[in-house]
Amino acid sequence: MSENFYKLELQFNGTRYLGWQIQKDFSPTVQGELNKACCEIFKNKDIHTVGSGRTDTGVHSLGHIVRLKAPFKIEERALLKGLNSLLPKDIRVLGVEHIEKDFSATSDATKKEYIYLFTNNSVQGAFQKDFITNYRFDLDIDLMKEACKLFVGNHDFKNFYCTGSEVNSTEREIFECKLNFFDAQFHEILPSHYVFKISGNGFLKQMVRLIMGTLWEVGRGKLSIEELEKELCSPGKKKLGATAPPQGLYKSKVFY
């Protein structure tokens, strides 16, 4: 059998899963569900998938890229249709593309983009709990927008990182970091909300959630712009904010 390689674009609702990567126990993961579907289609256990990074428990993705190694060739449209017929409805394959063997879903990525959705209402909406975090405090949004600008550039993010995976360096370059208000409601089901958007050459474990938690501290007046700037120039020994909940986080796009 000849090896064949595909690039898959996945969209998933991470509520039911312990993230992308297969775990040692039998807990449900997105990769586990994808591999199971691939094994069924190819009638072979010789299936290997590598994603464009990990996601935490409960985190969603709008554009997760996966490199699939398969034992033989299937036409792209047929593979897409077959996978979506076998996968749970909260995992969808949006695109399938034949690729060369040397494509890497991780190291070939030039930019990754995340968004974090949140409200700060006194009462959380009944339908938003899995998709938009509610941080129930008054926030100085203008001050948070100023703080966002400080993250752009090269920084050592060792205090915006939760240990759990080995990394060669905690330095990362941030290309864009901004906060906007999305003034639109989905038929009163989902509320108007804030959208925190950040892109960079890579992200550490829980880095985006820790940045979001730090920005909330700025918004509440518990952390000054000067203190944040000092931390980014010369990292201290403790984290500046709590890790934001996973429900509002989306891996939105990976660029190659």
DRENDOBA-973916 format. One record per residue (C-alpha): residue number from 1; x, y, z. Coordinates in pm, 1 decimal. Last residue first. Example, Ala and Ser with C-alpha at 12.3 -4.5 7.8 and 13.67 -1.06 7.14 Angstrom:
BEGIN
+-----+----------+----------+----------+
:   k :        X :        Y :        Z :
+-----+----------+----------+----------+
:   2 :   1367.0 :   -106.0 :    714.0 :
:   1 :   1230.0 :   -450.0 :    780.0 :
+-----+----------+----------+----------+
//
This chain:
BEGIN
+-----+----------+----------+----------+
:   k :        X :        Y :        Z :
+-----+----------+----------+----------+
: 256 :     38.4 :   2878.1 :    591.7 :
: 255 :   -225.2 :   3054.7 :    807.6 :
: 254 :   -430.0 :   2896.6 :   1086.1 :
: 253 :   -771.9 :   3036.6 :   1170.2 :
: 252 :  -1033.1 :   3082.5 :   1444.8 :
: 251 :   -915.4 :   2886.2 :   1745.2 :
: 250 :  -1212.0 :   2981.4 :   1957.0 :
: 249 :  -1221.6 :   3071.1 :   2327.5 :
: 248 :  -1540.0 :   3172.3 :   2511.2 :
: 247 :  -1599.2 :   2835.7 :   2677.2 :
: 246 :  -1243.9 :   2790.3 :   2806.5 :
: 245 :  -1278.3 :   3001.2 :   3122.8 :
: 244 :  -1014.4 :   3276.6 :   3165.4 :
: 243 :   -695.0 :   3178.2 :   3347.1 :
: 242 :   -647.2 :   3416.4 :   3638.8 :
: 241 :   -445.3 :   3734.3 :   3613.3 :
: 240 :    -98.2 :   3880.1 :   3659.8 :
: 239 :     89.8 :   3551.2 :   3688.4 :
: 238 :    378.7 :   3532.8 :   3930.0 :
: 237 :    757.2 :   3537.0 :   3918.7 :
: 236 :    829.5 :   3846.4 :   3714.9 :
: 235 :    873.8 :   3889.5 :   3341.7 :
: 234 :   1087.0 :   4189.8 :   3232.8 :
: 233 :    955.6 :   4389.6 :   2938.6 :
: 232 :    612.5 :   4224.3 :   2932.8 :
: 231 :    583.8 :   4249.7 :   3311.2 :
: 230 :    683.2 :   4617.4 :   3310.2 :
: 229 :    417.8 :   4696.8 :   3049.4 :
: 228 :    155.6 :   4519.2 :   3258.3 :
: 227 :    250.9 :   4713.4 :   3570.4 :
: 226 :    243.7 :   5041.5 :   3377.4 :
: 225 :    -99.1 :   4968.1 :   3230.6 :
: 224 :   -223.6 :   4919.0 :   3584.2 :
: 223 :   -370.2 :   4602.8 :   3732.4 :
: 222 :   -669.1 :   4588.5 :   3968.3 :
: 221 :   -861.3 :   4859.6 :   3783.0 :
: 220 :  -1137.2 :   4620.9 :   3677.3 :
: 219 :  -1045.0 :   4650.8 :   3309.5 :
: 218 :   -678.8 :   4584.0 :   3384.6 :
: 217 :   -770.9 :   4266.3 :   3573.7 :
: 216 :   -995.6 :   4169.1 :   3281.0 :
: 215 :   -696.8 :   4215.2 :   3050.5 :
: 214 :   -497.4 :   3973.2 :   3265.7 :
: 213 :   -767.7 :   3706.7 :   3238.5 :
: 212 :   -770.7 :   3747.3 :   2860.7 :
: 211 :   -391.7 :   3714.2 :   2848.6 :
: 210 :   -418.7 :   3400.0 :   3062.3 :
: 209 :   -681.6 :   3253.7 :   2828.1 :
: 208 :   -465.2 :   3329.3 :   2525.3 :
: 207 :   -160.8 :   3162.6 :   2683.7 :
: 206 :   -344.1 :   2846.6 :   2793.6 :
: 205 :    -52.0 :   2632.5 :   2665.6 :
: 204 :    181.1 :   2854.7 :   2463.3 :
: 203 :     89.8 :   3030.2 :   2140.0 :
: 202 :    250.6 :   3062.2 :   1798.4 :
: 201 :    349.1 :   3309.3 :   1526.8 :
: 200 :     81.8 :   3549.0 :   1646.7 :
: 199 :   -281.4 :   3650.1 :   1627.2 :
: 198 :   -518.4 :   3792.9 :   1888.0 :
: 197 :   -885.0 :   3890.2 :   1879.7 :
: 196 :  -1096.5 :   3978.8 :   2184.0 :
: 195 :  -1460.5 :   4005.8 :   2083.0 :
: 194 :  -1704.5 :   4173.3 :   2321.1 :
: 193 :  -2071.8 :   4078.5 :   2327.2 :
: 192 :  -2425.7 :   4142.4 :   2209.2 :
: 191 :  -2638.3 :   3859.9 :   2341.7 :
: 190 :  -2718.8 :   3511.3 :   2207.5 :
: 189 :  -3084.0 :   3408.5 :   2198.5 :
: 188 :  -3235.0 :   3758.0 :   2161.5 :
: 187 :  -3279.4 :   3686.5 :   1788.1 :
: 186 :  -2901.9 :   3657.2 :   1749.9 :
: 185 :  -2797.1 :   3991.7 :   1892.0 :
: 184 :  -2564.1 :   4238.3 :   1729.6 :
: 183 :  -2338.3 :   4503.4 :   1876.1 :
: 182 :  -2007.8 :   4321.5 :   1855.3 :
: 181 :  -1776.1 :   4527.0 :   2074.7 :
: 180 :  -1405.7 :   4524.2 :   1989.0 :
: 179 :  -1077.7 :   4426.4 :   2153.9 :
: 178 :   -743.3 :   4407.4 :   1977.5 :
: 177 :   -417.4 :   4214.2 :   1959.2 :
: 176 :   -236.9 :   4168.7 :   1628.0 :
: 175 :    103.6 :   4037.5 :   1524.8 :
: 174 :    215.9 :   3879.9 :   1853.4 :
: 173 :    564.8 :   3727.5 :   1848.2 :
: 172 :    643.3 :   3450.0 :   2096.7 :
: 171 :    914.4 :   3380.8 :   2353.1 :
: 170 :    850.1 :   3090.0 :   2590.9 :
: 169 :   1124.3 :   2880.5 :   2430.5 :
: 168 :   1204.0 :   2514.6 :   2369.5 :
: 167 :    864.5 :   2399.6 :   2492.2 :
: 166 :    768.3 :   2091.0 :   2693.1 :
: 165 :    399.2 :   2043.3 :   2767.4 :
: 164 :    214.2 :   2065.9 :   3096.0 :
: 163 :    308.3 :   2403.7 :   3230.5 :
: 162 :     59.5 :   2686.0 :   3210.5 :
: 161 :    184.6 :   2989.7 :   3019.1 :
: 160 :    128.7 :   3362.6 :   3042.8 :
: 159 :    406.1 :   3401.2 :   3300.5 :
: 158 :    665.8 :   3262.9 :   3056.5 :
: 157 :    538.3 :   3493.5 :   2783.5 :
: 156 :    874.2 :   3640.6 :   2677.9 :
: 155 :    783.6 :   3911.3 :   2430.4 :
: 154 :    814.8 :   3996.9 :   2061.0 :
: 153 :    563.5 :   4246.4 :   1926.6 :
: 152 :    202.2 :   4337.2 :   2002.9 :
: 151 :    111.8 :   4268.7 :   2368.2 :
: 150 :    125.2 :   4635.1 :   2468.9 :
: 149 :   -151.4 :   4728.6 :   2223.3 :
: 148 :   -401.0 :   4513.6 :   2412.8 :
: 147 :   -349.0 :   4724.2 :   2726.4 :
: 146 :   -485.0 :   5030.6 :   2548.7 :
: 145 :   -795.4 :   4833.7 :   2449.3 :
: 144 :   -835.7 :   4721.8 :   2810.8 :
: 143 :   -824.8 :   5085.7 :   2922.3 :
: 142 :  -1099.7 :   5170.8 :   2675.7 :
: 141 :  -1304.5 :   4874.8 :   2801.3 :
: 140 :  -1303.4 :   4990.4 :   3163.2 :
: 139 :  -1491.7 :   4692.3 :   3303.2 :
: 138 :  -1779.2 :   4649.3 :   3547.7 :
: 137 :  -1787.4 :   4287.4 :   3660.8 :
: 136 :  -1982.5 :   3972.9 :   3572.2 :
: 135 :  -1745.7 :   3799.7 :   3332.1 :
: 134 :  -1988.3 :   3606.4 :   3108.2 :
: 133 :  -1817.0 :   3365.3 :   2872.0 :
: 132 :  -1968.9 :   3316.9 :   2527.0 :
: 131 :  -2012.5 :   2973.0 :   2366.1 :
: 130 :  -2102.6 :   2704.5 :   2619.8 :
: 129 :  -2286.2 :   2932.3 :   2866.4 :
: 128 :  -2459.0 :   3147.4 :   2604.0 :
: 127 :  -2808.5 :   3002.1 :   2592.2 :
: 126 :  -2955.6 :   3105.6 :   2928.9 :
: 125 :  -2804.7 :   3453.9 :   2915.0 :
: 124 :  -2576.8 :   3550.7 :   3200.6 :
: 123 :  -2714.7 :   3805.0 :   3444.9 :
: 122 :  -2523.3 :   4115.6 :   3556.4 :
: 121 :  -2374.1 :   4138.1 :   3208.7 :
: 120 :  -2002.4 :   4141.7 :   3139.9 :
: 119 :  -2005.2 :   3964.2 :   2806.1 :
: 118 :  -1735.0 :   3751.7 :   2647.5 :
: 117 :  -1601.3 :   3611.0 :   2321.7 :
: 116 :  -1236.9 :   3511.7 :   2276.6 :
: 115 :  -1086.4 :   3499.3 :   1928.0 :
: 114 :   -774.8 :   3315.6 :   1817.5 :
: 113 :   -543.9 :   3346.2 :   1515.3 :
: 112 :   -237.9 :   3144.5 :   1421.9 :
: 111 :     32.9 :   3265.2 :   1184.9 :
: 110 :    313.0 :   3114.7 :    975.1 :
: 109 :    208.2 :   2748.7 :   1006.6 :
: 108 :    459.9 :   2512.2 :    844.9 :
: 107 :    578.9 :   2387.9 :   1186.1 :
: 106 :    238.9 :   2262.6 :   1301.6 :
: 105 :     32.5 :   2116.6 :   1016.1 :
: 104 :    351.1 :   1990.8 :    852.9 :
: 103 :    358.4 :   1925.2 :    476.6 :
: 102 :    650.4 :   1697.8 :    374.2 :
: 101 :    431.4 :   1417.9 :    238.9 :
: 100 :    271.9 :   1636.5 :    -26.2 :
:  99 :    -93.0 :   1731.4 :      3.2 :
:  98 :   -437.1 :   1615.1 :   -111.5 :
:  97 :   -703.9 :   1855.1 :     13.7 :
:  96 :  -1014.1 :   1806.3 :    228.2 :
:  95 :  -1236.4 :   2090.3 :    354.2 :
:  94 :  -1503.3 :   2175.3 :    608.4 :
:  93 :  -1482.0 :   1859.8 :    818.5 :
:  92 :  -1739.8 :   1892.6 :   1095.9 :
:  91 :  -1728.0 :   1797.5 :   1463.9 :
:  90 :  -2033.6 :   1876.5 :   1679.5 :
:  89 :  -2249.0 :   1646.7 :   1462.9 :
:  88 :  -2045.4 :   1343.8 :   1566.1 :
:  87 :  -1828.0 :   1206.4 :   1285.4 :
:  86 :  -1937.7 :    920.3 :   1060.0 :
:  85 :  -2131.1 :   1099.1 :    782.4 :
:  84 :  -1894.4 :   1395.3 :    802.2 :
:  83 :  -1598.2 :   1166.6 :    736.7 :
:  82 :  -1759.7 :   1002.1 :    435.6 :
:  81 :  -1860.7 :   1328.6 :    271.2 :
:  80 :  -1512.4 :   1476.0 :    311.7 :
:  79 :  -1350.1 :   1154.5 :    190.3 :
:  78 :  -1576.3 :   1140.3 :   -115.8 :
:  77 :  -1500.5 :   1501.5 :   -201.5 :
:  76 :  -1126.2 :   1442.5 :   -177.8 :
:  75 :  -1111.0 :   1122.4 :   -382.3 :
:  74 :   -967.9 :    839.3 :   -174.5 :
:  73 :   -603.9 :    730.7 :   -191.1 :
:  72 :   -448.0 :    452.7 :     13.4 :
:  71 :   -291.8 :    381.2 :    352.5 :
:  70 :   -374.8 :    722.1 :    508.2 :
:  69 :   -163.9 :    995.1 :    665.3 :
:  68 :   -380.2 :   1287.5 :    777.1 :
:  67 :   -244.0 :   1634.8 :    847.7 :
:  66 :   -500.8 :   1838.1 :   1043.9 :
:  65 :   -589.4 :   2207.6 :   1037.0 :
:  64 :   -833.9 :   2351.4 :   1293.4 :
:  63 :  -1049.2 :   2629.6 :   1148.3 :
:  62 :  -1347.8 :   2739.9 :   1356.7 :
:  61 :  -1226.9 :   2574.4 :   1674.0 :
:  60 :  -1380.0 :   2545.9 :   2020.0 :
:  59 :  -1231.1 :   2518.9 :   2369.4 :
:  58 :  -1411.4 :   2299.3 :   2624.4 :
:  57 :  -1100.4 :   2107.2 :   2731.6 :
:  56 :   -790.5 :   2277.6 :   2594.4 :
:  55 :   -681.4 :   2293.7 :   2231.2 :
:  54 :   -361.2 :   2153.1 :   2089.1 :
:  53 :   -166.2 :   2259.8 :   1783.9 :
:  52 :   -211.1 :   2240.7 :   1407.4 :
:  51 :   -321.5 :   1878.2 :   1434.5 :
:  50 :   -135.1 :   1558.1 :   1348.6 :
:  49 :   -322.0 :   1247.7 :   1230.8 :
:  48 :   -197.7 :    893.5 :   1167.2 :
:  47 :   -406.9 :    601.8 :   1043.9 :
:  46 :   -275.7 :    245.1 :   1012.5 :
:  45 :   -587.9 :    105.1 :   1180.8 :
:  44 :   -737.3 :      4.8 :    847.7 :
:  43 :  -1082.0 :    -19.7 :    697.3 :
:  42 :  -1004.9 :    314.3 :    523.7 :
:  41 :  -1343.3 :    465.8 :    607.6 :
:  40 :  -1379.0 :    304.3 :    950.6 :
:  39 :  -1022.0 :    388.5 :   1051.6 :
:  38 :  -1080.2 :    749.0 :    941.7 :
:  37 :  -1394.5 :    776.8 :   1156.8 :
:  36 :  -1211.2 :    644.7 :   1464.1 :
:  35 :   -919.2 :    878.5 :   1398.0 :
:  34 :  -1155.2 :   1177.3 :   1382.4 :
:  33 :  -1331.0 :   1083.6 :   1707.2 :
:  32 :  -1000.3 :   1037.2 :   1889.8 :
:  31 :   -864.1 :   1361.2 :   1748.8 :
:  30 :  -1167.7 :   1550.9 :   1879.8 :
:  29 :  -1127.7 :   1401.4 :   2225.8 :
:  28 :  -1356.7 :   1186.9 :   2441.5 :
:  27 :  -1205.7 :   1045.7 :   2761.9 :
:  26 :  -1075.9 :    690.7 :   2727.8 :
:  25 :   -755.9 :    739.7 :   2925.0 :
:  24 :   -416.3 :    826.6 :   2780.1 :
:  23 :   -560.2 :   1130.7 :   2603.1 :
:  22 :   -598.1 :   1195.3 :   2229.9 :
:  21 :   -535.6 :   1559.6 :   2138.9 :
:  20 :   -804.5 :   1806.4 :   2038.3 :
:  19 :   -947.8 :   1913.2 :   2372.1 :
:  18 :  -1105.3 :   1709.8 :   2650.0 :
:  17 :  -1429.4 :   1706.8 :   2452.2 :
:  16 :  -1800.2 :   1766.9 :   2511.5 :
:  15 :  -1792.5 :   2147.9 :   2487.0 :
:  14 :  -1533.9 :   2161.9 :   2206.4 :
:  13 :  -1770.7 :   2258.9 :   1926.2 :
:  12 :  -1570.8 :   2172.5 :   1620.1 :
:  11 :  -1464.0 :   2297.8 :   1279.1 :
:  10 :  -1204.9 :   2096.6 :   1093.1 :
:   9 :   -991.6 :   2166.0 :    787.0 :
:   8 :   -823.1 :   1851.6 :    660.6 :
:   7 :   -491.6 :   1833.9 :    475.5 :
:   6 :   -442.0 :   1492.6 :    320.1 :
:   5 :   -153.2 :   1250.7 :    272.8 :
:   4 :   -132.2 :    919.0 :     94.5 :
:   3 :    101.5 :    630.6 :    171.8 :
:   2 :    120.8 :    349.0 :    -81.1 :
:   1 :      0.0 :      0.0 :      0.0 :
+-----+----------+----------+----------+
//
